[in-house]
Amino acid sequence: MKVLLIGSGGREHALAWKIAQSPWLTTLYAAPGNPGIADHAELVPISGDDHEAILAFCRGHDIEFVVVGPEAPLVAGLADRLRAEGFAVFGPSAAAAQLEGSKGFTKDLCARYDIPTGAYQRFNNAPKAKAYVRAQGAPIVIKADGLAAGKGVTVAMTVEEALSAIDDCFEGAFGEAGAEVVVEAFLDGEEASFFCLCDGKTLLPLATAQDHKRVGDGDTGPNTGGMGAYSPAPVMTPELVERTMKEIIEPTMRGMAEMGTPFSGVFFAGLMITQKGPELIEYNVRFGDPECQVLMMRLESDLLALLHATATGTLDRVSAEWRDETALTVVLASKGYPGAYDKNTPIRSLPDATDKAKVFHAGTAQKDHQLVATGGRVLNATALGSSVAEAQAAAYRLVDQVEWDNGFCRRDIGWRAIGRD
């Protein structure tokens, strides 16, 4: 099978690495890819935003299957464009991708189908949003409605912080994403991520993970796109997984179909485990980053077969097998992230990969025969272990072998799970 993978981050490197192991695969292309992905795929210099160029490439190279990694092309309708031309695609339609593209859409869906989530209101102007915040008090959560690269959410512990976050949204800090704001109740508990494939009528639960959003050790500092993750998440007991499927994922699948926007792709549910049980914080419509990296490390099944079954409505014919081990990834970021940072800083050396340890490229490029850091989140040191502590130790051994002067990382990824042992 000839496959085109769309994307250039750590998530896509992990997907490429896993897809390349499939006996179904004949040729893997990646657009635009990155230097790590180049080890597994032929890179194509086309942006995921250039739908016409992608379409022309698929026609010209007899592509049989397209896997869309990031959310932006999905929200912009790339999957619809490709399907209209007869290509099989992993990823939801633009209408179904509203689950991630609009926080308000998702909250309205939850209200309509009794899916447990925090109480909320939607606002299109600052004065009304601020009046609501003053009436509700803090802590309270402010969310830019649209896509904001993981940075449009403020968990405000004071009313003043909430008012400032509202100003940020309406004054353009997140571009068009902040044209509408969702204000919702603060949920107290432990966060977890749950992944489930869906072909519109069948669900295949994948695995759980736990991300670390804050930039600093001990979950301090500003929110980021994610500084590390591990899988499985011990907080997600079999009972909580069952409840998540029954109370959140299944009604979402039924509701989306009933609304005329059937969902095909991966549900990535961000959950808060409260005293009442699992409650939905938000949906994403693609694999998480860096959660994908730990999921792919643990997956024993053929990823390409699973993704193709999702895209072709045959999910009831496949199953997913997982390693019992824990996988843990540490994000190495450019100094200054999530604020301003220097670009094109040299990465002199990376450790060799093994069966149980690998560094995924997230924000790198080749410049003048030198590997350089081009992004905020740059590398993902990922390892397997028989426990969270063992996986953590192995991942940090990888980190310590990276020769990159401008990099930094958290040194406590996995601390919650290790505290449970």
C-alpha positions in Angstrom: 0.0 0.0 0.0 1.3 3.5 -0.9 0.7 5.8 2.0 1.0 9.6 2.4 1.4 10.9 6.0 0.6 14.6 6.5 2.6 16.5 9.2 6.0 17.4 10.5 6.0 17.0 14.3 6.9 14.4 17.0 3.4 12.8 16.6 4.0 12.3 12.9 7.5 10.9 13.5 6.0 8.3 15.9 3.2 7.5 13.4 5.8 7.1 10.5 8.0 4.9 12.6 5.1 2.6 13.4 3.5 2.7 9.9 6.9 1.7 8.5 6.7 -1.6 10.4 3.6 -2.7 8.6 3.7 -5.6 6.2 1.0 -3.8 4.2 3.3 -0.9 3.4 5.0 -0.6 0.0 6.0 3.1 0.0 5.6 5.8 2.7 5.7 9.5 1.8 5.5 12.3 4.4 4.5 15.9 3.6 6.5 17.9 4.7 8.0 15.5 7.3 11.2 16.2 9.3 14.7 14.8 9.5 13.6 12.0 11.9 10.7 11.0 9.6 13.2 10.8 6.7 14.5 7.6 8.3 11.2 5.9 7.5 9.6 7.8 4.7 10.3 9.8 1.5 9.8 13.5 2.3 7.7 15.6 0.1 8.1 19.4 0.3 4.3 20.2 0.5 2.6 22.0 3.4 -0.4 20.4 5.0 -2.3 23.6 4.3 -1.8 23.3 0.5 -4.8 21.1 -0.3 -4.4 21.3 -4.0 -0.8 20.4 -4.0 -1.5 17.4 -1.8 -4.3 16.3 -4.1 -2.1 16.6 -7.1 0.6 14.5 -5.4 -1.9 11.8 -4.5 -3.1 11.6 -8.1 0.4 11.6 -9.5 1.8 9.0 -7.2 -1.1 6.6 -7.0 -1.5 7.1 -3.3 -3.9 4.5 -1.8 -4.3 5.9 1.8 -3.7 9.3 3.4 -3.1 9.7 7.2 -3.6 13.3 8.4 -1.6 13.9 11.6 -2.3 17.5 12.8 -5.7 19.1 13.6 -5.5 22.2 11.4 -5.7 20.5 8.0 -8.7 18.4 9.3 -10.5 21.5 10.6 -9.8 23.2 7.2 -11.4 20.2 5.4 -8.5 18.4 3.9 -10.1 15.0 4.5 -13.3 16.1 2.7 -11.3 17.3 -0.3 -9.4 14.0 -0.6 -12.5 11.8 0.0 -14.4 13.7 -2.7 -11.6 12.6 -5.1 -11.9 8.9 -4.1 -8.9 8.7 -1.7 -9.2 6.7 1.6 -8.3 9.1 4.5 -7.7 8.7 8.2 -9.2 11.7 9.9 -12.6 13.3 10.3 -14.5 15.6 8.0 -14.4 19.4 8.7 -17.9 19.2 10.2 -16.9 16.4 12.6 -13.5 18.1 13.3 -15.5 20.9 15.0 -15.1 18.7 18.1 -11.7 20.2 18.3 -12.1 23.3 16.1 -14.8 24.8 18.3 -14.9 24.4 22.1 -18.4 25.8 22.0 -19.6 23.1 19.5 -18.3 20.4 21.9 -19.9 21.9 25.0 -23.2 22.2 23.1 -22.9 18.6 22.1 -22.3 17.6 25.7 -25.4 19.5 26.9 -27.5 18.0 24.2 -26.5 14.4 24.8 -26.0 14.5 28.6 -22.2 13.9 28.4 -20.6 14.8 31.8 -18.6 18.1 31.6 -18.2 21.4 33.4 -21.0 23.9 33.3 -20.3 26.6 30.7 -21.4 29.7 28.8 -20.4 31.0 25.4 -19.6 34.7 24.7 -18.8 36.8 21.7 -17.9 39.9 23.6 -15.7 40.8 26.6 -18.2 42.8 28.8 -20.7 39.9 29.0 -18.0 37.3 29.6 -16.5 39.5 32.4 -19.9 40.0 34.0 -20.4 36.2 34.0 -16.9 35.6 35.6 -17.6 38.2 38.3 -20.9 36.5 39.1 -19.3 33.0 39.2 -16.0 33.8 41.0 -12.8 31.9 40.7 -11.3 29.4 40.1 -12.8 29.4 36.6 -11.6 28.3 33.1 -11.4 30.6 30.1 -11.0 29.0 26.6 -10.5 30.5 23.2 -13.2 28.8 21.1 -10.9 27.9 18.1 -7.6 26.2 17.5 -4.8 27.9 19.5 -2.0 25.3 19.3 -2.7 24.1 22.9 -2.3 27.6 24.3 -5.8 29.0 24.3 -6.9 27.8 27.7 -6.4 29.6 31.0 -7.2 28.0 34.4 -7.7 31.2 36.3 -7.3 30.9 40.1 -8.4 34.5 40.6 -11.1 36.7 39.0 -8.4 39.2 37.9 -6.5 36.4 36.0 -9.8 35.4 34.3 -10.6 38.9 33.2 -7.1 39.3 31.8 -7.5 36.0 29.9 -10.8 37.3 28.4 -9.0 40.4 27.2 -6.2 38.3 25.7 -8.8 36.4 23.6 -10.8 39.3 22.4 -7.7 41.5 21.8 -6.3 39.0 19.3 -3.7 37.0 21.3 -5.0 33.8 19.6 -6.1 35.4 16.3 -9.5 34.2 15.0 -9.5 31.4 17.6 -10.4 34.0 20.3 -13.3 35.6 18.4 -15.6 33.6 20.8 -14.8 32.6 24.3 -16.1 29.7 26.4 -16.2 30.2 30.1 -16.6 27.0 32.1 -16.6 25.7 35.7 -13.3 24.6 37.2 -13.2 20.8 37.6 -11.2 19.5 40.5 -9.4 16.2 40.1 -6.7 14.4 38.1 -6.4 14.8 34.3 -6.0 11.9 32.0 -6.1 11.3 28.2 -8.2 8.5 26.6 -7.9 7.5 22.9 -10.4 5.5 20.9 -10.7 4.8 17.2 -14.1 5.3 15.6 -15.3 4.6 12.0 -18.7 6.2 12.6 -20.5 3.1 13.8 -17.9 1.0 15.7 -15.5 2.0 18.5 -12.1 0.5 19.3 -10.7 1.7 22.6 -6.9 2.2 22.4 -5.1 3.3 25.5 -4.8 5.8 28.3 -2.0 8.4 28.9 -1.2 11.3 31.1 0.3 14.6 29.8 2.3 17.3 31.6 1.1 20.7 30.3 3.0 23.1 32.6 6.5 24.1 31.6 8.1 23.6 35.0 8.8 20.9 37.5 6.0 20.2 39.9 3.4 21.4 37.3 4.5 25.1 37.7 4.7 27.9 35.1 2.6 28.6 32.0 0.7 25.9 30.0 2.5 24.5 26.9 1.6 22.0 24.2 2.9 19.3 26.5 6.3 18.7 28.2 6.0 14.9 28.5 3.7 12.0 28.9 3.4 8.4 29.9 1.1 5.5 29.1 -0.9 3.8 30.6 -2.3 6.3 33.2 -2.8 4.4 36.5 -5.6 6.8 37.4 -7.7 5.3 34.6 -8.8 2.0 36.2 -10.7 -0.6 34.1 -13.9 0.7 35.8 -13.2 4.3 34.8 -12.3 3.2 31.2 -15.7 1.4 31.0 -17.5 4.5 32.4 -15.7 6.8 29.9 -16.8 4.6 27.0 -20.4 4.4 28.2 -20.9 8.0 29.5 -18.7 10.0 27.1 -17.4 8.2 24.0 -20.4 6.2 23.0 -22.9 9.1 23.3 -20.5 11.3 21.3 -20.4 8.8 18.4 -24.2 8.4 18.5 -24.7 12.1 18.8 -22.4 13.0 15.9 -24.2 10.5 13.6 -27.6 11.8 14.7 -26.5 15.4 13.9 -25.5 14.4 10.4 -21.7 14.7 11.1 -20.6 11.1 11.7 -17.1 10.8 13.1 -14.3 8.8 11.5 -10.9 9.0 13.1 -9.5 9.0 16.6 -11.3 10.5 19.6 -8.8 12.0 22.0 -10.7 12.8 25.1 -9.1 15.0 27.7 -10.7 14.0 30.9 -10.8 15.2 34.5 -11.3 12.4 37.0 -13.5 14.1 39.6 -15.3 12.7 42.7 -18.3 12.1 40.4 -16.2 10.1 37.9 -14.8 11.0 34.5 -15.8 14.4 33.0 -14.9 15.7 29.6 -12.5 18.7 29.5 -12.2 18.8 25.7 -12.0 16.6 22.6 -9.2 16.5 20.1 -9.7 14.8 16.7 -6.1 13.5 16.2 -3.5 11.7 18.2 -2.0 13.7 21.0 1.5 15.2 21.0 3.4 13.9 23.0 0.9 11.2 23.9 1.1 9.6 20.5 4.8 8.9 21.0 4.1 6.7 24.1 1.1 5.0 22.5 3.1 4.0 19.5 5.9 2.6 21.7 3.4 0.4 23.5 1.3 -0.7 20.4 2.0 -4.3 19.3 -0.6 -4.4 16.5 -0.2 -3.2 12.9 -1.0 0.5 13.1 -1.6 0.8 9.3 -4.2 -1.9 9.5 -6.0 -0.2 12.4 -6.0 3.2 10.7 -7.1 1.8 7.3 -10.0 -0.1 9.0 -11.0 3.1 10.7 -11.0 4.9 7.3 -12.9 2.2 5.5 -15.6 1.4 8.0 -14.2 -2.0 8.9 -13.2 -1.4 12.5 -15.3 -4.3 13.7 -12.8 -6.7 12.0 -9.6 -5.6 13.9 -8.3 -5.4 17.4 -5.5 -3.6 19.2 -2.8 -5.4 21.2 -0.6 -3.6 23.7 2.7 -4.2 25.5 2.2 -4.5 29.3 5.1 -2.1 29.8 4.9 1.6 30.6 6.2 4.1 28.0 7.3 7.5 29.0 8.4 10.5 26.9 10.3 13.6 27.9 10.0 16.7 25.7 13.2 18.7 25.1 12.3 22.2 24.3 14.2 25.4 23.2 15.2 27.6 26.1 12.5 30.3 26.4 9.6 28.1 25.3 6.6 28.7 25.6 7.8 32.3 25.1 10.3 33.6 22.6 13.2 31.3 21.8 16.2 31.2 19.4 15.8 29.2 16.2 18.3 27.1 14.2 20.4 26.2 17.2 22.7 23.2 16.5 22.0 19.7 17.8 25.4 18.1 17.7 24.5 14.5 18.6 21.5 12.2 19.4 21.6 8.7 21.0 21.1 5.7 18.8 17.6 4.1 18.9 17.0 0.6 20.5 13.9 -1.6 20.6 12.9 0.1 23.8 14.2 3.6 23.5 14.0 6.2 20.8 14.3 10.0 20.3 11.5 11.3 18.1 12.0 14.6 16.2 9.4 17.2 16.8 10.9 20.6 15.7 14.1 19.9 13.7 15.5 20.6 10.3 18.7 20.0 8.3 20.6 23.2 7.5 24.0 23.0 5.8 24.4 19.3 6.8 23.7 20.2 10.5 20.7 19.1 12.5 19.1 22.2 14.0 16.2 23.0 16.3 13.5 25.0 14.6 10.6 24.7 17.0 9.6 25.3 20.6 9.2 21.6 21.3 12.1 19.9 19.5 12.8 16.3 20.6 10.9 13.6 22.4 13.1 11.1 24.4 10.9 8.1 24.7 11.5 4.8 26.4 9.8 1.6 27.7 10.1 0.1 31.2 8.5 -2.5 33.4 7.2 0.3 35.7 6.8 4.1 35.4 10.0 4.6 37.4 12.0 2.3 35.1 10.6 4.0 32.0 11.4 7.4 33.5 15.0 6.4 34.3 15.5 5.1 30.7 14.0 8.2 29.1 16.2 10.5 31.1 19.2 8.4 30.2 18.3 9.3 26.6 17.9 12.9 27.5 21.3 13.1 29.0 22.9 11.7 25.8 21.5 14.5 23.7 24.1 17.2 22.8 22.1 20.4 22.4 23.2 23.5 24.3 19.9 25.4 23.8 17.6 22.6 25.1 15.9 22.2 28.4 13.3 19.8 29.9 11.3 19.0 32.9 13.0 16.5 35.2 9.9 15.0 36.8 7.8 13.5 34.0 5.7 10.7 35.5 5.8 12.0 39.1 2.1 11.4 39.7 2.3 7.8 38.7 5.5 7.2 40.6 3.8 8.6 43.7 1.1 5.9 43.3 3.7 3.0 43.3 
